């Protein structure tokens, strides 16, 4: 799925473990999206790079609507 080689030894402290996983996740390219649905209108990598470069709020208008579920309906 991703492009990262994971190297965490069993003596790693929790803080270092979390930092490594964040680094692995945010520095990885993913080969596909969940369920092969594109979640955004523009390229996902392009959107991520734009977000990192500008620091602007996430452009909600870029999201593709796949269903009428809202997070508040899933969490009860």
C-alpha positions as CSV (number, residue, x, y, z in Angstrom):
1,X,0.0,0.0,0.0
2,X,2.6,2.6,1.0
3,X,6.2,3.1,0.0
4,X,7.9,3.0,3.4
5,X,10.3,0.5,5.0
6,X,9.4,0.3,8.7
7,X,12.3,-0.1,11.1
8,X,11.3,0.1,14.7
9,X,13.1,-2.0,17.3
10,X,11.5,-3.5,20.4
11,X,13.3,-1.1,22.7
12,X,11.9,2.1,21.1
13,X,10.2,4.5,23.6
14,X,6.5,5.3,23.0
15,X,7.2,8.9,22.1
16,X,9.8,7.8,19.5
17,X,7.4,5.1,18.2
18,X,4.6,7.6,17.6
19,X,7.0,10.1,15.9
20,X,8.3,7.3,13.6
21,X,4.8,6.2,12.6
22,X,3.8,9.8,11.8
23,X,6.9,10.2,9.7
24,X,6.3,6.9,7.9
25,X,2.7,7.9,7.2
26,X,3.2,11.4,6.0
27,X,6.3,10.6,4.0
28,X,4.7,7.8,2.1
29,X,3.0,7.6,-1.3
30,X,-0.1,5.3,-1.3
31,X,-0.8,3.1,-4.3
32,X,-4.6,3.3,-4.1
33,X,-7.5,4.7,-2.2
34,X,-9.8,2.8,0.0
35,X,-12.5,1.0,-2.1
36,X,-10.9,2.6,-5.3
37,X,-12.9,5.8,-4.7
38,X,-11.3,9.1,-5.2
39,X,-12.1,11.2,-2.2
40,X,-11.1,14.5,-3.8
41,X,-11.6,16.2,-7.2
42,X,-8.0,17.0,-7.8
43,X,-5.1,14.5,-7.5
44,X,-4.6,13.4,-4.0
45,X,-0.8,13.8,-4.0
46,X,-1.2,17.3,-5.6
47,X,-3.7,18.2,-2.9
48,X,-1.4,17.0,-0.1
49,X,1.6,18.9,-1.5
50,X,-0.5,22.0,-1.8
51,X,-1.7,21.7,1.8
52,X,1.9,21.2,3.1
53,X,3.3,24.1,1.0
54,X,0.6,26.7,1.8
55,X,-0.6,25.7,5.3
56,X,-4.1,26.8,4.3
57,X,-7.3,25.2,5.7
58,X,-8.4,22.1,3.9
59,X,-10.4,23.0,0.7
60,X,-13.7,21.3,1.5
61,X,-15.0,22.1,-2.0
62,X,-12.5,19.6,-3.3
63,X,-14.2,16.6,-1.6
64,X,-16.3,14.3,-3.7
65,X,-19.6,13.3,-2.1
66,X,-20.1,9.5,-2.2
67,X,-23.0,9.2,0.2
68,X,-25.2,11.2,2.6
69,X,-23.5,10.0,5.8
70,X,-22.1,12.5,8.2
71,X,-19.6,11.8,10.9
72,X,-22.1,12.7,13.6
73,X,-24.4,9.9,12.3
74,X,-21.6,7.4,12.6
75,X,-20.5,8.4,16.1
76,X,-23.3,7.9,18.7
